[in-house]
Amino acid sequence: RSSDLRHSEQLRPIIIDGSNVAMRHGNNKVYSCRGIGLCVDYFIRRGHKEIKVFVPSWRKEKPSAENRIDNQEVLTALERDGYLAFTPSRKIQGKRVICYDDRFIVRHAAVSNGVIVSNDTYRDLVEESPQWKEVIERRLLMYTFAGDYFMPPDDPLGRGGPNIDAFLRIDAPTPSGPYQARGGGGG
């Protein structure tokens, strides 16, 4: 029991770009909340305790021609269980005003020392701060779906980087440059 607790304390928090995951699972045609649930389930099975999904609050609205969304009950369950954070949005004179959810995602990953799950490269945010740049370049976990099977890569930073298990641990060494493997020190 204590080894399970120690193990989960060493795992990085998981920050999920809910819209990215939902649209990927829905083949970029439908916002598939089921895809978000499959992603959360994957990390729960791995032993992660800190998991947060960010989704724009307007996704709570009823499905329509411009809001094609399936399995909204998954969002309700994730919110109830504490995994979901809705980002602000509102309507002003009939027009939807949406806060940029990517900023919430990257900021939360930076302050929590977490990993972002997304296929977005966040190019527009990489120069916001050195801390955000480090998160985007070194703690971004891309993925794919094979049907309902959520699949991150075994080598998230490429062939020379850490495997998925090391990547998701807080104590994992983060490669800092092309000569990192040669040992430290300057000269």
C-alpha positions as CSV (number, residue, x, y, z in Angstrom):
1,R,0.0,0.0,0.0
2,S,2.7,2.5,0.9
3,S,4.6,1.6,-2.3
4,D,1.5,2.4,-4.3
5,L,1.3,5.8,-2.5
6,R,5.0,6.5,-3.1
7,H,4.6,5.5,-6.8
8,S,1.6,7.9,-7.3
9,E,3.4,10.7,-5.6
10,Q,6.3,10.4,-8.1
11,L,3.9,10.6,-11.1
12,R,3.5,13.9,-12.8
13,P,0.1,15.5,-12.8
14,I,-1.7,15.0,-16.1
15,I,-3.3,18.0,-17.9
16,I,-5.6,17.0,-20.7
17,D,-6.5,19.3,-23.6
18,G,-10.1,18.1,-23.6
19,S,-11.1,19.7,-26.9
20,N,-8.0,18.3,-28.7
21,V,-8.7,14.8,-27.4
22,A,-12.5,15.0,-28.1
23,M,-12.1,16.2,-31.6
24,R,-9.3,13.6,-32.4
25,H,-11.5,10.8,-31.1
26,G,-14.4,12.1,-33.1
27,N,-12.3,12.2,-36.3
28,N,-12.4,16.0,-36.3
29,K,-16.1,15.8,-37.1
30,V,-17.7,15.4,-33.7
31,Y,-16.7,16.5,-30.2
32,S,-16.5,13.0,-28.7
33,C,-16.6,13.2,-24.9
34,R,-16.1,9.5,-24.8
35,G,-12.5,10.1,-26.1
36,I,-11.9,12.3,-23.1
37,G,-13.2,9.5,-20.8
38,L,-10.9,6.9,-22.5
39,C,-7.9,9.2,-22.0
40,V,-8.7,9.8,-18.3
41,D,-9.2,6.1,-17.8
42,Y,-5.8,5.4,-19.3
43,F,-4.0,7.6,-16.7
44,I,-6.1,6.3,-13.8
45,R,-5.1,2.8,-14.7
46,R,-1.4,4.0,-14.7
47,G,-1.8,5.2,-11.1
48,H,-2.0,8.9,-11.7
49,K,-4.0,10.7,-9.0
50,E,-3.7,14.3,-10.3
51,I,-5.6,14.5,-13.6
52,K,-7.3,17.6,-14.9
53,V,-9.2,18.0,-18.2
54,F,-9.8,21.5,-19.5
55,V,-12.9,22.0,-21.7
56,P,-14.6,25.3,-22.7
57,S,-17.8,25.8,-20.7
58,W,-19.9,26.3,-23.8
59,R,-19.5,22.5,-24.4
60,K,-22.2,22.1,-21.7
61,E,-24.7,23.5,-24.2
62,K,-27.2,21.3,-26.0
63,P,-25.8,19.7,-29.2
64,S,-26.7,21.5,-32.4
65,A,-25.5,21.8,-36.0
66,E,-22.6,24.1,-34.9
67,N,-22.0,22.1,-31.7
68,R,-21.8,18.5,-32.7
69,I,-21.1,16.7,-29.4
70,D,-21.5,13.1,-28.3
71,N,-21.7,11.5,-24.9
72,Q,-22.0,14.7,-22.9
73,E,-22.8,12.6,-19.8
74,V,-19.1,11.8,-19.7
75,L,-18.4,15.5,-19.0
76,T,-20.9,15.5,-16.2
77,A,-19.3,12.4,-14.6
78,L,-15.8,13.9,-15.0
79,E,-16.9,17.1,-13.4
80,R,-18.6,15.3,-10.5
81,D,-15.4,13.2,-9.9
82,G,-13.2,16.3,-9.8
83,Y,-11.3,15.7,-13.1
84,L,-12.9,18.5,-15.2
85,A,-12.3,22.2,-15.2
86,F,-14.5,24.3,-17.5
87,T,-12.8,27.3,-18.9
88,P,-14.9,30.5,-19.0
89,S,-17.1,31.5,-21.8
90,R,-20.3,33.6,-22.1
91,K,-22.6,35.3,-24.5
92,I,-22.7,39.0,-25.0
93,Q,-25.6,40.2,-27.2
94,G,-25.9,36.7,-28.7
95,K,-22.3,36.4,-29.5
96,R,-20.1,33.8,-27.7
97,V,-17.0,35.1,-26.0
98,I,-14.6,32.3,-25.3
99,C,-11.4,32.5,-23.2
100,Y,-8.4,30.9,-24.8
101,D,-8.4,27.4,-23.2
102,D,-4.8,26.7,-24.3
103,R,-3.5,29.3,-21.9
104,F,-5.3,27.6,-19.0
105,I,-3.8,24.3,-20.0
106,V,-0.2,25.5,-20.4
107,R,-0.3,27.6,-17.2
108,H,-1.7,24.7,-15.2
109,A,1.0,22.4,-16.5
110,A,3.7,24.9,-15.6
111,V,2.5,25.6,-12.0
112,S,1.8,21.9,-11.3
113,N,4.9,20.4,-12.9
114,G,2.6,18.4,-15.1
115,V,2.5,16.8,-18.5
116,I,0.1,18.1,-21.2
117,V,-1.8,15.5,-23.2
118,S,-2.5,17.1,-26.6
119,N,-1.6,16.9,-30.3
120,D,-1.5,20.7,-30.3
121,T,2.1,22.1,-30.6
122,Y,1.1,25.4,-28.8
123,R,3.4,27.4,-31.2
124,D,1.6,30.6,-30.4
125,L,2.3,30.2,-26.7
126,V,5.9,28.9,-26.7
127,E,7.5,32.4,-26.4
128,E,5.1,33.6,-23.6
129,S,7.7,32.7,-20.9
130,P,10.7,30.4,-20.5
131,Q,8.7,28.2,-18.1
132,W,5.9,27.8,-20.7
133,K,8.5,27.0,-23.4
134,E,10.0,24.3,-21.3
135,V,6.6,22.7,-20.7
136,I,5.7,22.8,-24.4
137,E,9.0,21.5,-25.6
138,R,9.7,18.9,-22.9
139,R,6.3,17.9,-21.2
140,L,3.9,17.6,-24.1
141,L,2.6,14.1,-24.6
142,M,1.1,13.4,-28.1
143,Y,-1.2,10.5,-28.7
144,T,-3.4,8.7,-31.2
145,F,-6.6,6.6,-31.0
146,A,-7.0,3.2,-32.6
147,G,-10.8,3.1,-32.4
148,D,-11.5,3.4,-28.6
149,Y,-7.9,2.6,-27.6
150,F,-6.0,5.7,-26.4
151,M,-2.4,5.3,-27.4
152,P,0.5,7.6,-26.3
153,P,3.9,6.9,-27.8
154,D,6.4,4.6,-25.9
155,D,9.0,7.3,-26.7
156,P,7.4,10.8,-26.2
157,L,10.6,12.8,-26.8
158,G,11.8,10.6,-29.7
159,R,14.1,7.6,-29.9
160,G,16.8,9.1,-27.8
161,G,14.5,10.4,-25.1
162,P,13.0,8.7,-22.0
163,N,10.4,6.0,-22.3
164,I,6.8,6.7,-21.4
165,D,7.2,5.5,-17.8
166,A,10.2,7.8,-17.2
167,F,8.6,10.7,-19.0
168,L,5.6,10.6,-16.7
169,R,7.6,10.6,-13.5
170,I,8.6,13.7,-11.6
171,D,12.1,12.5,-11.0
172,A,12.7,11.8,-14.7
173,P,15.7,13.5,-16.1
174,T,14.7,16.0,-18.8
175,P,17.2,16.2,-21.7
176,S,18.4,19.8,-21.8
177,G,20.3,19.7,-25.1
178,P,22.2,17.7,-27.6
179,Y,25.2,17.1,-25.3
180,Q,23.2,16.1,-22.2
181,A,24.2,12.5,-22.5
182,R,27.9,13.3,-22.4
183,G,27.8,14.4,-18.8
184,G,27.6,17.7,-17.2
185,G,30.1,20.3,-16.5
186,G,31.4,23.2,-18.4
187,G,34.8,23.8,-19.2
